[in-house]
């Protein structure tokens, strides 16, 4: 049995129990290959995984849909939710708030899907303070040099933003080495090998979902 949260009629979030696949917390620096591995995983196992939809106080970009890309909200409403303990993790970037609500994760799990949470290392630490009990996976590059080359090859960064990403990556790589932070750290120096490692650790939960269909 896994712990989840339920909201009663008064809006109070309460813990409950529900059997189902464990959520997956995926972390790692930009350029490590998380998105590539995730896309392949979801393509090969259709109808098994689902993303929790994050909350944000930033304005929607063209083409973004409320409730699909993000739950767009106000700073006041989001802060109230955080104060009420409705969020698993939250952070602030460039003056905007972002966070993962407990209800967003429950919505995915209610469909008997493995909920994927793509968060940074600080988000990982906050989730560890919750009752979520996910599988913690870190995707890391082989070295800072290779990571820098990958980011430069994208040609989507200014030099300033690139240096910020590299500094964040250095911190991420160091923290990922701390004992007990992650269940597994996958070094993505070979995409096929990294993908096989990712599948291996998730195999039990994937099977659980497939057998329940």
C-alpha positions in Angstrom: 0.0 0.0 0.0 1.2 3.5 -0.8 0.4 6.7 1.0 -1.6 9.3 -0.9 -3.5 12.4 0.0 -7.2 13.1 -0.2 -9.0 16.4 0.0 -12.2 16.4 2.1 -15.2 18.7 1.6 -13.6 21.4 3.7 -10.5 21.4 1.4 -8.2 19.9 4.0 -5.7 17.5 2.6 -5.6 14.2 4.5 -3.5 11.1 4.1 -5.1 8.0 2.8 -3.9 4.7 1.3 -4.1 3.4 -2.2 -2.4 0.4 -3.8 -0.8 1.2 -7.1 2.5 1.8 -8.8 5.1 3.9 -7.0 5.8 7.3 -8.5 9.2 8.0 -10.1 11.3 11.1 -9.3 13.6 11.8 -12.2 16.4 14.3 -11.6 19.6 15.4 -13.3 21.1 18.5 -15.0 20.0 19.9 -18.3 21.9 18.1 -21.1 22.2 14.8 -19.2 19.6 13.1 -21.5 16.6 12.9 -19.2 14.1 14.0 -21.9 15.5 11.6 -24.5 15.3 8.6 -22.2 11.8 9.6 -21.0 10.4 10.0 -24.5 11.7 6.5 -25.4 10.4 5.0 -22.2 6.9 6.4 -22.8 6.9 5.4 -26.5 8.0 1.8 -25.7 5.5 1.5 -22.8 2.4 3.3 -24.0 -0.4 3.7 -21.4 1.9 3.0 -18.5 3.4 6.4 -17.5 1.8 9.8 -16.8 3.2 13.2 -15.9 2.0 15.2 -12.9 0.9 18.7 -14.1 2.9 21.3 -12.2 1.5 24.7 -10.9 3.1 28.0 -11.9 2.5 31.7 -11.4 4.0 32.6 -14.8 1.8 33.6 -17.7 0.9 30.9 -20.3 3.1 30.9 -23.4 1.4 30.8 -26.9 -0.1 27.3 -27.4 0.0 26.3 -23.7 -3.2 25.0 -22.1 -4.2 25.4 -18.5 -4.5 22.0 -16.9 -2.4 20.3 -19.6 0.9 22.1 -19.8 0.6 23.7 -16.3 -2.0 24.7 -13.8 -1.7 28.5 -14.2 -2.4 30.3 -10.9 -1.8 33.4 -8.9 1.0 33.9 -6.4 -1.5 34.4 -3.7 -3.4 31.2 -4.4 -0.3 29.1 -4.8 1.3 30.5 -1.6 -2.0 29.6 0.3 -1.8 26.1 -1.1 1.8 25.8 0.0 0.9 27.1 3.5 -1.8 24.5 3.7 0.6 21.7 2.9 -1.0 20.9 -0.5 2.4 20.9 -2.4 5.0 18.1 -2.4 7.7 20.6 -3.6 8.0 24.1 -4.8 10.6 26.5 -6.0 11.0 30.0 -7.5 12.8 30.8 -10.8 13.1 34.2 -12.5 10.4 35.7 -10.2 7.9 32.9 -10.9 6.8 30.1 -8.6 6.6 26.5 -9.6 5.5 23.4 -7.7 4.1 19.9 -7.7 0.8 19.5 -5.9 -0.2 16.3 -4.1 -3.5 16.3 -6.0 -1.6 16.3 -9.4 0.2 13.2 -8.4 -2.9 11.5 -7.1 -4.7 12.3 -10.3 -2.1 10.2 -12.3 -2.1 7.4 -9.8 -5.9 7.2 -9.7 -5.6 6.1 -13.4 -3.2 3.3 -12.3 -0.3 5.0 -14.1 3.3 5.4 -12.9 3.6 9.1 -12.1 6.7 10.8 -13.4 8.0 13.8 -11.5 10.9 15.7 -13.3 12.4 17.9 -10.6 15.7 19.5 -9.7 18.0 18.4 -6.8 16.3 20.8 -4.4 12.9 19.3 -5.3 14.3 15.9 -4.6 15.2 17.0 -1.1 11.7 18.4 -0.5 10.0 15.3 -1.7 12.1 13.2 0.7 10.4 15.2 3.5 7.0 14.1 2.2 5.2 10.7 2.4 5.3 10.1 -1.3 7.7 7.1 -1.3 8.8 7.3 -4.9 11.7 5.6 -6.8 14.5 8.2 -6.9 16.5 8.2 -10.2 19.3 10.6 -11.2 20.5 10.8 -14.8 24.0 12.3 -15.0 26.4 13.1 -17.8 29.8 11.3 -18.0 31.7 14.6 -17.3 31.3 18.3 -17.2 33.2 18.6 -20.5 30.8 16.3 -22.3 27.8 18.2 -20.7 29.2 21.5 -21.8 29.6 20.2 -25.4 26.0 18.9 -25.5 24.7 22.2 -24.3 26.8 24.2 -26.7 25.8 22.0 -29.6 22.1 22.8 -28.9 22.8 26.5 -29.7 19.9 27.6 -27.6 21.8 29.3 -24.8 23.5 32.7 -24.4 26.9 32.5 -22.8 25.5 33.8 -19.5 22.6 31.3 -19.4 25.0 28.5 -20.4 27.3 29.3 -17.5 24.4 29.3 -15.1 23.3 25.9 -16.3 26.9 24.6 -16.0 27.2 25.9 -12.4 23.8 24.3 -11.5 25.0 21.0 -13.1 28.2 21.0 -11.0 26.2 21.3 -7.8 23.7 18.6 -9.1 26.5 16.2 -9.9 28.2 16.6 -6.5 24.9 16.3 -4.6 23.9 13.2 -6.6 27.0 11.4 -5.1 25.7 11.7 -1.6 24.8 8.3 -0.1 21.0 7.7 0.1 19.8 10.6 -2.1 19.0 8.4 -5.1 18.0 4.7 -5.5 20.2 4.7 -8.6 22.4 7.1 -10.5 22.6 6.4 -14.2 25.7 7.8 -16.0 24.5 8.5 -19.6 27.7 7.9 -21.5 25.9 5.3 -23.8 22.2 5.9 -24.5 21.4 2.2 -25.0 23.1 1.2 -21.8 21.5 4.0 -19.9 18.1 3.1 -21.2 18.5 -0.5 -20.2 19.4 0.5 -16.7 16.4 2.8 -16.5 14.1 0.0 -17.7 15.6 -2.5 -15.2 14.9 -0.4 -12.1 11.3 0.4 -13.3 10.5 -3.1 -14.6 8.6 -4.2 -11.4 6.3 -1.2 -11.5 5.8 -1.4 -15.3 4.8 -5.0 -15.0 2.4 -4.1 -12.2 0.6 -1.6 -14.4 0.5 -3.9 -17.4 -0.9 -6.8 -15.5 -3.7 -4.6 -14.0 -5.0 -3.6 -17.5 
